Amino acid sequence: MPLISTLFGFIGASLLFMYAITTSTDSYSMFLSPSSLLLVLGGTFAATIISYNLWDVFKAIACMAKTLSDDKDSNRVLNKDVKKIIEWSKIYRKKGLGSWLEVLSAKDKKDKFLTYCFEMIQTGYSIEECRYLISARIEADFTRKAHPAKILQTMANFAPGFGMVGTIIGLIIMLDTMGGDISALGKGLALALITTLYGVLLGQLVFKPCSTHLFNKVEGEYFRHQVILEGIICVLQKRDSIAIQDHINALLRPKAYFQLSNNKD
């Protein structure tokens, strides 16, 4: 569903833009200016690499493709995680850590966050030390993964400004070459304003939505890791299934509450 909504947003906005043009003028070509687009994109990119590391900027641009990836239903994923944690709890209380590690699926073992959690558990740290170290990892991951979203937001702020720069350049050239021909003012002014249009569209319809979308995905992962951490701590404390359910539900929205099919542990 998130993929469909993303495509619907982009396509819908594009169609509305095209409709506004086609119903207002027959001169469609005036809205096409490769030089204006290049000025806005080039200026935005140049200002961004001055502000950030070059490779971080390339990474942020590559992350824009994630807006077209299909997001999993967060409630469904969290419910599966809670169910898995409760199963882990039963195994840990009855058979110990070794049996717990044996039941991990191949997918769990490929999860870098879960791998780190179990590494900390096996080192012999106390429960509170494990909580501290894993929490620090969660915070560091969030800061690092949210950085591309911050860069895209910066690009969204720069793009309209370079659109204005292009407009000013166009006005200067227009006034210099116009001479005494006042009739050329309207057409020249229209061409000069195209860069502002490009800057606003790129900022508001491309960079800013991609930044928000990416940040929401990172924020969702951050919350999921917090839920898993609390669940693992409950397992280490040998809480029963109902206690784990109630403890984790306290972190979830009411609509996403997990309910045990059988309250008996």
C-alpha positions as CSV (number, residue, x, y, z in Angstrom):
1,M,0.0,0.0,0.0
2,P,2.8,2.6,0.8
3,L,4.2,2.0,-2.7
4,I,0.9,2.6,-4.3
5,S,0.3,5.8,-2.4
6,T,3.8,7.0,-3.4
7,L,3.2,6.4,-7.1
8,F,-0.3,7.9,-6.8
9,G,1.2,11.0,-5.3
10,F,3.8,11.5,-7.9
11,I,1.6,10.6,-10.9
12,G,-1.3,12.6,-9.5
13,A,0.8,15.8,-9.0
14,S,2.3,15.4,-12.5
15,L,-1.2,15.0,-14.1
16,L,-2.5,18.1,-12.2
17,F,0.5,20.1,-13.3
18,M,0.0,19.0,-17.0
19,Y,-3.7,19.7,-16.8
20,A,-3.1,23.3,-15.5
21,I,-0.8,23.9,-18.4
22,T,-2.8,22.3,-21.2
23,T,-6.0,24.1,-20.2
24,S,-4.3,27.5,-20.0
25,T,-2.1,27.7,-23.1
26,D,-1.2,26.0,-26.4
27,S,2.5,26.9,-26.0
28,Y,3.6,23.9,-24.1
29,S,7.2,24.1,-25.2
30,M,7.8,27.3,-23.1
31,F,7.8,25.1,-20.0
32,L,10.7,23.0,-21.3
33,S,14.1,24.5,-20.7
34,P,17.0,22.1,-20.2
35,S,19.4,25.0,-19.3
36,S,17.1,26.2,-16.6
37,L,16.7,22.7,-15.2
38,L,20.5,22.2,-15.3
39,L,21.0,25.5,-13.5
40,V,18.7,24.5,-10.6
41,L,20.0,20.9,-10.3
42,G,23.6,21.9,-10.7
43,G,23.4,24.8,-8.2
44,T,21.5,22.6,-5.7
45,F,24.1,19.8,-6.0
46,A,27.0,22.2,-5.7
47,A,25.7,23.9,-2.6
48,T,24.9,20.6,-1.0
49,I,28.4,19.1,-1.6
50,I,29.8,22.3,0.0
51,S,27.7,21.7,3.0
52,Y,28.2,17.9,3.3
53,N,30.7,15.2,2.4
54,L,30.5,14.3,-1.3
55,W,30.0,10.6,-0.8
56,D,27.2,11.3,1.8
57,V,25.5,13.4,-0.9
58,F,25.7,10.6,-3.4
59,K,24.4,8.2,-0.8
60,A,21.4,10.5,-0.1
61,I,20.6,10.7,-3.8
62,A,20.7,6.9,-4.1
63,C,18.4,6.7,-1.1
64,M,15.8,8.6,-3.0
65,A,15.1,5.3,-4.8
66,K,13.8,3.9,-1.5
67,T,10.7,6.1,-1.9
68,L,9.6,3.7,-4.6
69,S,10.3,0.5,-2.5
70,D,7.4,-1.3,-1.0
71,D,7.2,-0.8,2.7
72,K,5.9,-3.6,4.9
73,D,2.9,-3.1,7.2
74,S,4.5,-1.9,10.4
75,N,1.7,-3.3,12.6
76,R,2.0,-6.8,11.0
77,V,5.8,-6.8,11.4
78,L,5.6,-5.7,15.0
79,N,3.0,-8.4,15.8
80,K,5.3,-11.1,14.3
81,D,8.2,-9.7,16.3
82,V,6.2,-9.9,19.6
83,K,5.0,-13.4,18.8
84,K,8.6,-14.5,18.1
85,I,9.8,-12.9,21.4
86,I,7.2,-14.8,23.4
87,E,8.4,-18.0,21.8
88,W,12.0,-17.1,22.7
89,S,10.9,-16.5,26.3
90,K,9.4,-20.0,26.6
91,I,12.5,-21.6,25.2
92,Y,14.9,-19.6,27.3
93,R,13.1,-20.2,30.6
94,K,12.8,-24.0,29.9
95,K,16.1,-24.8,28.1
96,G,18.5,-21.8,28.5
97,L,20.4,-19.6,26.1
98,G,21.9,-22.4,24.0
99,S,18.5,-23.7,22.9
100,W,17.3,-20.1,22.3
101,L,20.2,-19.5,19.9
102,E,19.5,-22.8,18.1
103,V,15.9,-21.8,17.2
104,L,16.9,-18.6,15.5
105,S,15.9,-18.6,11.9
106,A,18.2,-17.9,9.0
107,K,16.5,-14.5,8.6
108,D,17.1,-13.7,12.3
109,K,20.8,-14.5,11.9
110,K,21.1,-12.1,8.9
111,D,19.5,-9.3,10.8
112,K,22.5,-7.1,11.9
113,F,20.6,-5.6,14.9
114,L,19.6,-9.0,16.3
115,T,23.1,-10.4,15.7
116,Y,24.5,-7.5,17.8
117,C,21.9,-8.1,20.5
118,F,22.9,-11.8,20.8
119,E,26.6,-11.0,20.7
120,M,26.0,-8.7,23.8
121,I,24.0,-11.4,25.5
122,Q,26.7,-14.0,25.0
123,T,29.5,-11.8,26.4
124,G,28.2,-12.2,29.9
125,Y,27.1,-8.6,30.5
126,S,24.4,-8.0,33.0
127,I,20.9,-7.2,31.9
128,E,21.3,-3.5,32.5
129,E,24.7,-3.4,30.7
130,C,23.0,-5.2,27.7
131,R,20.2,-2.6,27.7
132,Y,22.7,0.3,27.8
133,L,24.9,-1.1,25.0
134,I,22.0,-2.1,22.7
135,S,20.3,1.3,23.3
136,A,23.5,3.1,22.3
137,R,23.6,1.0,19.1
138,I,20.0,1.9,18.3
139,E,20.6,5.6,18.8
140,A,23.8,5.5,16.7
141,D,22.0,3.6,13.9
142,F,19.2,6.1,13.9
143,T,21.5,9.1,13.7
144,R,23.5,7.5,10.9
145,K,20.5,6.3,8.8
146,A,18.6,9.6,9.2
147,H,21.6,11.6,7.8
148,P,20.6,11.1,4.1
149,A,17.1,12.4,4.9
150,K,18.7,15.5,6.4
151,I,20.7,16.0,3.2
152,L,17.7,15.7,1.0
153,Q,15.9,18.2,3.2
154,T,18.8,20.6,2.7
155,M,18.5,20.1,-1.1
156,A,14.8,20.9,-0.8
157,N,15.7,24.2,0.9
158,F,18.4,25.0,-1.7
159,A,16.4,24.3,-4.9
160,P,13.9,27.2,-4.8
161,G,16.8,29.6,-4.0
162,F,18.7,28.5,-7.2
163,G,15.4,28.8,-9.1
164,M,15.4,32.5,-8.1
165,V,19.0,32.8,-9.1
166,G,18.2,31.5,-12.5
167,T,15.2,34.0,-12.8
168,I,17.5,36.9,-11.8
169,I,20.0,35.8,-14.4
170,G,17.3,35.5,-17.0
171,L,15.9,39.0,-16.2
172,I,19.3,40.6,-16.5
173,I,19.9,39.0,-19.9
174,M,16.4,39.9,-21.0
175,L,16.7,43.5,-20.1
176,D,20.2,43.8,-21.6
177,T,19.1,42.4,-25.0
178,M,15.6,43.8,-25.2
179,G,16.6,47.4,-26.1
180,G,13.5,49.5,-26.9
181,D,11.3,46.5,-27.9
182,I,8.8,46.5,-25.0
183,S,6.7,43.8,-26.7
184,A,9.4,41.2,-25.9
185,L,9.1,41.9,-22.2
186,G,6.2,39.4,-21.6
187,K,7.8,36.5,-23.4
188,G,11.3,37.1,-21.9
189,L,9.8,37.4,-18.4
190,A,8.0,34.1,-18.8
191,L,11.2,32.3,-19.8
192,A,13.0,33.9,-16.9
193,L,10.5,32.6,-14.4
194,I,10.8,29.0,-15.5
195,T,13.8,28.4,-13.3
196,T,11.8,29.5,-10.2
197,L,9.1,27.0,-11.3
198,Y,11.7,24.2,-11.6
199,G,13.2,25.1,-8.2
200,V,9.9,25.0,-6.4
201,L,8.8,21.8,-8.1
202,L,12.0,20.0,-7.4
203,G,12.1,21.2,-3.8
204,Q,8.4,20.6,-2.9
205,L,7.6,17.6,-5.1
206,V,10.9,15.6,-5.2
207,F,13.5,16.4,-2.5
208,K,11.2,17.2,0.4
209,P,8.8,14.3,0.0
210,C,11.7,11.9,-0.5
211,S,13.3,13.3,2.7
212,T,10.2,12.8,4.7
213,H,9.5,9.3,3.3
214,L,13.1,8.2,4.1
215,F,13.0,9.7,7.6
216,N,9.7,7.9,8.3
217,K,11.2,4.6,7.3
218,V,14.2,5.2,9.5
219,E,12.0,6.3,12.4
220,G,9.9,3.1,12.0
221,E,13.0,0.9,12.1
222,Y,14.1,2.8,15.2
223,F,10.8,2.1,17.0
224,R,10.9,-1.6,16.0
225,H,14.3,-1.9,17.4
226,Q,13.2,-0.3,20.7
227,V,10.3,-2.8,20.9
228,I,12.7,-5.8,20.2
229,L,15.1,-4.5,22.9
230,E,12.3,-4.3,25.5
231,G,11.2,-7.8,24.5
232,I,14.7,-9.2,24.8
233,I,15.2,-7.6,28.2
234,C,11.9,-9.3,29.3
235,V,13.2,-12.6,28.0
236,L,16.4,-12.2,30.0
237,Q,14.4,-11.4,33.1
238,K,12.4,-14.6,32.5
239,R,9.1,-12.9,32.4
240,D,6.1,-15.0,31.4
241,S,4.2,-14.5,28.1
242,I,1.4,-12.3,29.5
243,A,3.9,-10.0,31.2
244,I,5.9,-9.7,27.9
245,Q,2.6,-9.0,26.0
246,D,1.6,-6.3,28.4
247,H,5.1,-4.8,28.6
248,I,5.4,-4.5,24.8
249,N,1.8,-3.4,24.3
250,A,2.5,-0.4,26.5
251,L,4.8,0.8,23.6
252,L,2.3,0.2,20.8
253,R,-0.7,2.0,19.5
254,P,-4.0,0.5,20.8
255,K,-4.9,-0.7,17.3
256,A,-1.6,-2.6,17.1
257,Y,-1.8,-4.4,20.4
258,F,-0.7,-8.0,20.4
259,Q,-3.2,-10.5,21.9
260,L,-2.1,-14.0,23.0
261,S,-4.4,-16.6,21.5
262,N,-3.9,-18.6,24.7
263,N,-3.1,-16.7,27.9
264,K,-1.6,-19.8,29.5
265,D,2.2,-19.9,29.3
